[in-house]
Amino acid sequence: MAAAPAMPEESRLLRRTAHLWRPAAARADARFPREPALGIYLHAGAQAVYLAAGSATGGVDGRADLAARLEKPVKDVLVLGRTVSLVFGIAAVSLLIALGSRTLGAGAGLAAGVLLAFDPLAVSASQRASDDAILLAAVIAALLAMDALARAPSRRNAFAAGLLAGGAASVRYAGALLLVPLVALGARRGRSGAESVAIALPAAALAFLLGSPLVLLEPGESLLTMQMAAERLGSGGFGATAHVAALEYARRLLPRSLGLPALALALAGLVMLARVRPGRGLAPLAIFSGLYAVAIGVSRVAETRALLPLEPILFVAAATAAIALGRKLTGARGRAGAGPAAIAAALLVAIAAAPGLWQIAKRGSARAAGDTREIALRWIESSLPPQASFALERYGPPLEDGDRVVYWIPFQAVRAQAYNHAYHLAWYRAFDYIVVSEAMESRYASDPLTFGPQVRFYLDLARQGDLVKSFEPGPATGPAIAIYRLREKDDASSAIDSLLAQAPRTAEMAGFLTGLGAAYSHLGRLGAALAMQKEALEIAPGEPLISASLGATYVQAGQPDAALEVLKEGVRRFPASPELRYNLGYAYRAKRIDERALVEFQEAVRLRPNLADAHLHLGELYAGLGRYPEAVVALETYLALAPGSSRAEELRETIAYLKSHPAPIRPAGGA
């Protein structure tokens, strides 16, 4: 049977980029709301180059090579994403040195670059497969181009500034704020400025179109994305929905982001810059930083990384303050005092960078000690039954499917209420263990009005469950994790019926019921599983995965005729779904209609060549039909795709037998 729906991956970006280079899944990408995608395209481009290089340097002579080629990109996608971020992180430091040098002098540029290079937030962004480092580099590059335009107005500089501002907007909508200082530069110059604006704005639109074409080609979906983003901005990240979060950012996030010495220098530098009339090159920095600070200050997005585009400006200000204070401390005047002043400024910069260095070193030693999730994973593997079932919250230990039944409780970051219905203890009474994460619990507890079901879930879990083991963050990284076992377990059939009657009929509900139903099917609770997946199919009849999961559950429940009815209708509507084709073949095998099963499994592997279990069924069918060479190829492919299979030794013996024995002679006209 087809596996349960995919578990949450490390980041949305990885899922999105995987869809771009996996043709079978690319069509499914159309379901995602449209948003700026330049960062995603850059990651996908790196993967495309990687795949092309692999194809050029390594052939696919054997089935093992084929399996490696199919699996290796999946394993390497995270490394590739981090490599892209690292390149842009290094570029951001270089660009900031250039920007600081042009606006305030070589010393300020170098000092600002040093602060950025040792800033934990920037270092973290450069090591994550996300678009944060790309946005950071794009913002600095656009500001550098505006400085060039301010110093030497020309059509070429105007075009470059517009192109880079549009590029930043195509990484994230917040980059569009760069257009305001760009227009302000032109407004100060009369007719020549108007000409610059007339060139820069179309250039920005062109860059945005090239970077995020679907945003303009499908404006309806894009408006939906903006609406969802607006809902998220107003979701009360600090726990008070009527509260303007600017002071909370300043109090809680800015020191954590920059470190207190760097923040103090930055504030001093901003005061110094405000006391002198900023030159034209400083105007874009001042306008953009002010607008961006207001934008995130009223949004209540409780994410430190939202501050990242502000940090270059703050570090330039901090470098300016360090140099000015260095001169004042040493009483330096003229060339003779330049040396002591430079030394004093360097010491101030080192003091400002020290907390960042300490945090980076601390994180490195903590990672060496082990992430709490990895520690919890090792404890589970060594202390709990190997076939136990788990309902896990996001940021829990990275358990994988195997002998265990693992279900990840869904979470929706944009529409906070979308999965509130998933947090009802009755859904999970059939599981052996429920694993919760402090990272999620504290987020929900910060806003009990929005996340009331989650708060009740934790209270009920503490009252009705026994704490088996807890893992405090302590010296290791990662959130605290708690593992509970419910005192009273049951198959939850009556409670499930009651919950289904109250279930909202939304697409999120359909996805939740499909995945949970698959987990219940693996647990042997087939009645509840069928009820969930039937309800899911009624809610979202246009989702092929729901039909595939329902058909698989019917087969497991010993109802192959019902499975064939559901799966044949699904294949009629969605002939290119490998899950439907695979499960239809499985249903035909259950009815012993091997010829039809063979056709469906062949189509499933054509649509998805790395569908391991389909190769296994093909091998068994080929062997039963006396087609030994084809059986050997199929079984070897299965072992290459699933080397850890519990049947590996048995299948190797089968392959050896098939290779050493001649295939039986089939009668004329036989299959």
NORDAJO-V138863 format. One record per residue. NEAR is the number of other ideal C-beta (glycine too) atoms within 8 Angstrom. Layout:
NEAR ; NEAR
//
This chain:
8 ; 8 ; 6 ; 9 ; 10 ; 3 ; 7 ; 6 ; 8 ; 5 ; 9 ; 6 ; 13 ; 13 ; 9 ; 12 ; 14 ; 11 ; 11 ; 12 ; 10 ; 8 ; 4 ; 9 ; 9 ; 9 ; 7 ; 7 ; 10 ; 5 ; 4 ; 6 ; 8 ; 12 ; 9 ; 14 ; 13 ; 13 ; 14 ; 12 ; 10 ; 10 ; 14 ; 11 ; 8 ; 12 ; 14 ; 9 ; 8 ; 11 ; 10 ; 8 ; 8 ; 11 ; 7 ; 5 ; 5 ; 7 ; 4 ; 7 ; 4 ; 6 ; 9 ; 8 ; 11 ; 12 ; 12 ; 9 ; 11 ; 11 ; 10 ; 9 ; 13 ; 8 ; 6 ; 9 ; 13 ; 9 ; 7 ; 13 ; 16 ; 11 ; 9 ; 13 ; 17 ; 11 ; 8 ; 13 ; 16 ; 9 ; 9 ; 16 ; 12 ; 9 ; 12 ; 16 ; 12 ; 10 ; 16 ; 18 ; 12 ; 11 ; 13 ; 10 ; 8 ; 6 ; 10 ; 15 ; 19 ; 12 ; 17 ; 17 ; 13 ; 10 ; 16 ; 14 ; 9 ; 10 ; 16 ; 10 ; 13 ; 16 ; 13 ; 9 ; 15 ; 13 ; 9 ; 12 ; 14 ; 11 ; 11 ; 11 ; 16 ; 14 ; 16 ; 17 ; 13 ; 13 ; 14 ; 13 ; 12 ; 15 ; 14 ; 12 ; 14 ; 15 ; 13 ; 12 ; 17 ; 12 ; 8 ; 6 ; 10 ; 7 ; 8 ; 6 ; 13 ; 17 ; 11 ; 12 ; 16 ; 16 ; 13 ; 14 ; 19 ; 15 ; 16 ; 16 ; 17 ; 15 ; 14 ; 10 ; 9 ; 10 ; 18 ; 9 ; 10 ; 17 ; 11 ; 10 ; 13 ; 18 ; 11 ; 11 ; 16 ; 14 ; 8 ; 7 ; 11 ; 5 ; 6 ; 8 ; 13 ; 10 ; 11 ; 16 ; 13 ; 8 ; 12 ; 17 ; 12 ; 9 ; 15 ; 15 ; 9 ; 10 ; 16 ; 15 ; 9 ; 7 ; 15 ; 13 ; 8 ; 10 ; 14 ; 10 ; 6 ; 9 ; 8 ; 6 ; 10 ; 14 ; 8 ; 10 ; 11 ; 9 ; 8 ; 11 ; 10 ; 8 ; 11 ; 12 ; 9 ; 9 ; 11 ; 13 ; 11 ; 11 ; 6 ; 6 ; 10 ; 3 ; 9 ; 7 ; 14 ; 10 ; 7 ; 11 ; 12 ; 8 ; 8 ; 9 ; 12 ; 11 ; 10 ; 6 ; 11 ; 12 ; 15 ; 8 ; 10 ; 17 ; 12 ; 8 ; 16 ; 14 ; 9 ; 12 ; 17 ; 10 ; 8 ; 12 ; 12 ; 6 ; 5 ; 6 ; 3 ; 7 ; 8 ; 8 ; 11 ; 11 ; 13 ; 16 ; 13 ; 10 ; 11 ; 15 ; 11 ; 8 ; 10 ; 12 ; 10 ; 9 ; 10 ; 13 ; 10 ; 9 ; 10 ; 14 ; 10 ; 9 ; 6 ; 8 ; 9 ; 8 ; 13 ; 12 ; 11 ; 11 ; 15 ; 16 ; 10 ; 15 ; 17 ; 18 ; 16 ; 18 ; 20 ; 13 ; 14 ; 15 ; 14 ; 10 ; 13 ; 17 ; 13 ; 7 ; 8 ; 11 ; 7 ; 11 ; 5 ; 6 ; 4 ; 7 ; 12 ; 9 ; 7 ; 9 ; 14 ; 10 ; 10 ; 13 ; 15 ; 10 ; 9 ; 13 ; 14 ; 8 ; 8 ; 14 ; 14 ; 10 ; 11 ; 14 ; 9 ; 8 ; 10 ; 11 ; 8 ; 8 ; 10 ; 8 ; 9 ; 10 ; 9 ; 6 ; 7 ; 8 ; 9 ; 16 ; 13 ; 11 ; 11 ; 15 ; 11 ; 8 ; 11 ; 12 ; 7 ; 5 ; 6 ; 9 ; 5 ; 6 ; 6 ; 9 ; 15 ; 15 ; 13 ; 13 ; 12 ; 11 ; 9 ; 14 ; 11 ; 7 ; 10 ; 5 ; 8 ; 4 ; 4 ; 11 ; 10 ; 12 ; 14 ; 11 ; 12 ; 11 ; 9 ; 9 ; 5 ; 9 ; 9 ; 12 ; 6 ; 9 ; 12 ; 11 ; 12 ; 9 ; 10 ; 9 ; 10 ; 10 ; 11 ; 11 ; 13 ; 12 ; 13 ; 9 ; 13 ; 14 ; 15 ; 13 ; 13 ; 11 ; 9 ; 14 ; 11 ; 8 ; 9 ; 12 ; 10 ; 10 ; 13 ; 8 ; 7 ; 10 ; 13 ; 9 ; 10 ; 12 ; 11 ; 9 ; 11 ; 12 ; 8 ; 9 ; 12 ; 9 ; 6 ; 9 ; 11 ; 7 ; 9 ; 7 ; 9 ; 8 ; 10 ; 6 ; 9 ; 5 ; 5 ; 11 ; 8 ; 10 ; 11 ; 10 ; 16 ; 11 ; 13 ; 14 ; 10 ; 12 ; 6 ; 6 ; 6 ; 8 ; 8 ; 12 ; 11 ; 6 ; 10 ; 13 ; 9 ; 9 ; 12 ; 11 ; 6 ; 6 ; 10 ; 5 ; 6 ; 8 ; 7 ; 11 ; 13 ; 14 ; 13 ; 12 ; 15 ; 16 ; 13 ; 11 ; 18 ; 16 ; 15 ; 13 ; 14 ; 9 ; 10 ; 5 ; 12 ; 11 ; 8 ; 14 ; 13 ; 13 ; 13 ; 15 ; 16 ; 9 ; 11 ; 18 ; 13 ; 7 ; 11 ; 10 ; 6 ; 3 ; 11 ; 11 ; 10 ; 14 ; 15 ; 16 ; 18 ; 15 ; 17 ; 15 ; 15 ; 14 ; 15 ; 9 ; 8 ; 5 ; 8 ; 11 ; 7 ; 8 ; 15 ; 13 ; 8 ; 13 ; 15 ; 9 ; 9 ; 15 ; 12 ; 6 ; 7 ; 9 ; 6 ; 7 ; 13 ; 13 ; 11 ; 15 ; 14 ; 16 ; 16 ; 15 ; 17 ; 13 ; 15 ; 13 ; 12 ; 9 ; 9 ; 5 ; 8 ; 11 ; 7 ; 9 ; 14 ; 13 ; 9 ; 13 ; 15 ; 9 ; 9 ; 14 ; 13 ; 6 ; 10 ; 9 ; 7 ; 8 ; 11 ; 9 ; 10 ; 14 ; 14 ; 14 ; 13 ; 15 ; 15 ; 9 ; 13 ; 13 ; 13 ; 7 ; 10 ; 9 ; 9 ; 13 ; 7 ; 9 ; 14 ; 12 ; 10 ; 13 ; 16 ; 11 ; 12 ; 15 ; 13 ; 12 ; 12 ; 11 ; 7 ; 4 ; 9 ; 3 ; 7 ; 11 ; 6 ; 7 ; 14 ; 9 ; 8 ; 10 ; 12 ; 8 ; 8 ; 12 ; 8 ; 5 ; 7 ; 4 ; 8 ; 5 ; 5 ; 8 ; 5 ; 4 ; 3 ; 5 ; 4
//
